[in-house]
Amino acid sequence: MIRRRNQFRTITVSAPHKDGVLPSEVIGKAKAQLEAIADSLAASYRLEIGGEQEKQERGFGELGVVLGISVVATFCGTCVPV
């Protein structure tokens, strides 16, 4: 069966988690090896990290937008008389 993610054929690699170890710790330890694999792939292939890492990056991006809006609202709120 061919699986697709974002319209691309994919191979998914997963592993069970170990109690007391955060996903970010696992990715941190494996990052150099994953980058080496990604660099060795043919031009038509790419390596993407999904799962918890993807959710964390998306969350930080959304947090940045909220923080930016909050800063603008704080400064503009002091400029407009009520």
N, C-alpha and C positions, 0 to 999 in steps of 0.2 A: 504494500500500500504506500502510495506517495503522500506524504503529509506536506502541508504548506503553512507558512507563517508569513504574513504580510506579502502574499502573492509569490513567495519564493519557495522552492522545494527545500526541505530542511532535514537535517539529521539532529536529533535531540539526544544529548548525553545528560544523564542525571544520576544522582547517588543519594542514598539515605543520609539523613543528618545524624550527627553525634550529639548527644545531650551535652549542653554546656558550651558548645562551640557555635559562634555566630556565623552566618553566611558570609559576612564581610571579612571575617578572619580567613575563611577557606579561600575566597577569591584573592585576598591579599597574598597568601602563600603560593597560589597557583598562577598569579598574573604574569610573571616572567615567562613561565613555560607556555602559557596560552598565547602570549605575544609572539614567541618563537614559532609556534605552530601557525599562527595567522600570517607571519612573514613568509613562511615556506609554501603557502598555498598558491595555486595558479591564480592568474588575474581574474578569472571568472568565478572564483570562490571567495567567500568571506566568512569570518568568524564573528559571531555576536554573542554576548552574554545576556541571558534573560533571567527570568525568575526574580529572586529577591534583589539582586543587583540592579536589574532594570527598574523594579518598583522603587528602590531607594533613589536612583538617579531622577526618576520622574517626580518623586515627592520633593526632592531638593529643588528641582526646577520650578515646581508650583509654589514652593515656599518663597523662592526668590521673587516671583511675581507678586505675591501677597505682601512681602516686605516692602517692595518698591512702591506699591499702591499706598501702603500705610505711611511711608515716609512722605510721599507727595501729599496725601490727605492731611497729615500733621502740619506741614509747612503752609499749605494753602488754607487750611482752617484758621491759622493765626493771622493771615493776611486779610481775610474777609470779615468785616464787622458783622456782628450778630444782632 
